[in-house]
Amino acid sequence: TTNWAESAFSKFRGFTRTASFYENRLWFTGSSVEPSTVFASASGDYFNFLINPLADSSIKRIVDSSEDARWLQGKRYLFMGTTGTTVSIRSADRDSLITLNNIQTKNENTYGSADIQAELANDVVVYAQSDKRKLRALYYNNDEDIYRSTNLNTGNDEILNSTVKEMFLQKQPYQIIW
């Protein structure tokens, strides 16, 4: 047959590095062939990745960064950590959900991320910087209308005596990131 298409994910094209649920869609990113492309399922249909002109169809978007994706984490926006930046994925109209025709991506910083899943701790996204020696907190600065990423090791740069291997958020009885 001459009417066929290769899947976005396969042994040949590679599989995604990370996934996340956000705004009733399943999001994937980080394949070896398309390292900075995000794929989102149709709204409410997590196994449907067919693109059509309807607003609730699936989404394929190349973000504003050419670096390899490392993690996805949803908060007010969906954030993607790459080897060179943190990217916010959001609707162009702030009062609407993300759709195929209403999606915007923006680089938020240039610190880069390690290949470790970020954790959502209350109002911040905590992630390991690309060198795995610093933890950073991504938070919204209302005065400047931007997302900031602060170094959580400011009190002591040697607090991580070795590199971060993985992170876990303990919620009770006290919130601690291990």
Protein Blocks (a to p, Z undefined) as FASTA:
>chain_A
ZZdcddfbdfknopafbdcdeehiacdehifklmmbccdddehiakbccdcfbfklccdd
ddfbfbdcfbdcddfbccdddfkbccddddfblkbccdfklccdddfbfnbpadbdcdde
hjaccdddfklpaccdddddfklopacdddfklmomklpmbdcfbdcddfbfbdcdZZ
